[in-house]
């Protein structure tokens, strides 16, 4: 199975602080992508003022799956992300190959400053 034992942890469990989906994350790229998808989904839903129930109906995705992605308790799959992107009209999957690298050469997702300041 892709990810092997790393799939036993949920995406939010790779966060180094409690500021999901704006947390500083461990260097595991898949978990960073999961957080970036959750953040983009939350921001798109807020911007478009759409509820999880309304989005679920439009995207034909289970509402609980949307809640789980937002909370980082599940690994978003291609089918779900694709359906959500079409329903919202925005890309949720990050351009992770373009993320900057840290001093050790490890790519790290850029965290928008507005998210860090606005999070509780």
matplotlib code that plots the C-alpha trace (Angstrom):
import matplotlib.pyplot as plt

x = [0.0, 1.4, 2.7, 3.1, 3.0, 2.7, -0.9, -1.6, -1.3, -3.9, -2.7, -3.3, -1.1, 1.9, 1.3, 4.0, 1.5, -2.2, -2.9, -4.5, -4.9, -2.2, 0.2, 3.9, 4.2, 6.7, 8.6, 6.3, 5.1, 1.8, 0.7, 1.6, -0.5, -3.4, -3.2, -2.9, -6.1, -7.9, -6.9, -7.8, -11.2, -11.9, -11.0, -13.1, -16.1, -15.7, -15.2, -18.2, -20.3, -21.2, -21.9, -20.6, -24.2, -24.7, -21.2, -21.8, -25.0, -23.4, -20.2, -22.0, -19.5, -20.5, -20.8, -18.8, -15.9, -15.8, -15.8, -13.0, -10.8, -11.3, -10.3, -7.4, -8.7, -8.6, -6.4, -8.2, -8.5, -8.4, -12.1, -13.2, -10.8, -11.8, -15.5, -15.0, -12.8, -15.5, -18.3, -16.3, -14.7, -11.3, -8.1, -7.7, -4.6, -1.5, 1.4, 3.6, 6.5, 7.0, 7.2, 10.4, 13.0, 14.4, 18.1, 18.2, 16.8, 13.4, 10.4, 8.0, 4.6, 4.3, 1.8, -0.1, 0.6, -3.1, -4.0, -1.6, -2.7, -6.4, -6.2, -7.0]
y = [0.0, 3.5, 5.2, 1.9, 2.5, 6.2, 5.8, 4.6, 8.2, 10.7, 13.9, 16.1, 13.8, 15.0, 18.6, 20.0, 22.4, 22.6, 25.2, 22.8, 23.5, 26.2, 24.1, 23.7, 20.1, 17.3, 16.9, 14.1, 15.6, 13.6, 14.9, 18.5, 18.0, 16.7, 19.9, 22.1, 20.4, 20.9, 24.5, 25.3, 23.5, 25.5, 28.8, 28.1, 27.1, 30.2, 32.5, 31.0, 30.8, 27.2, 24.7, 21.1, 19.9, 22.0, 21.2, 17.5, 17.6, 19.6, 17.5, 14.2, 13.5, 12.4, 15.3, 13.4, 12.9, 16.7, 17.1, 14.5, 16.2, 19.6, 18.1, 16.2, 12.8, 11.2, 11.1, 12.9, 10.7, 11.7, 11.1, 13.2, 16.0, 16.1, 16.2, 19.0, 21.0, 20.8, 21.8, 24.7, 25.8, 26.0, 23.9, 22.3, 20.1, 22.2, 22.8, 21.0, 20.5, 24.2, 24.5, 26.1, 24.0, 24.6, 24.7, 20.9, 20.7, 19.4, 21.0, 22.7, 24.0, 27.7, 28.7, 31.9, 34.4, 35.4, 31.9, 31.8, 35.1, 34.3, 30.9, 30.3]
z = [0.0, -0.9, 2.2, 4.1, 7.8, 7.4, 6.5, 10.0, 11.2, 10.1, 8.3, 11.3, 13.4, 11.4, 12.6, 14.9, 16.5, 17.0, 14.3, 11.7, 8.8, 9.2, 11.3, 10.8, 9.6, 9.7, 6.5, 5.2, 1.9, 1.7, 5.1, 4.0, 0.8, 3.0, 5.1, 2.0, 0.5, 3.9, 4.0, 0.4, 1.0, 4.1, 2.5, -0.7, 1.4, 3.5, 0.5, -1.3, 1.8, 1.2, 3.9, 4.0, 3.4, 0.3, -1.0, -0.4, -2.5, -5.3, -5.4, -4.7, -1.9, 1.6, 4.0, 6.6, 4.2, 3.7, 7.5, 7.8, 5.2, 6.9, 10.3, 8.8, 10.0, 6.5, 3.5, 0.6, -2.5, -6.1, -6.8, -3.8, -4.5, -8.2, -7.4, -4.8, -7.2, -9.9, -7.5, -6.1, -9.3, -7.7, -7.4, -4.1, -4.9, -4.2, -6.6, -4.2, -6.6, -6.5, -2.7, -1.4, 0.3, 3.7, 4.7, 4.6, 1.1, 2.3, 0.6, 3.0, 2.2, 2.5, 5.2, 4.5, 7.2, 7.4, 8.4, 11.2, 12.6, 12.3, 13.8, 17.4]

ax = plt.figure().add_subplot(projection="3d")
ax.plot(x, y, z, "-o")
ax.set_aspect("equal")
plt.show()
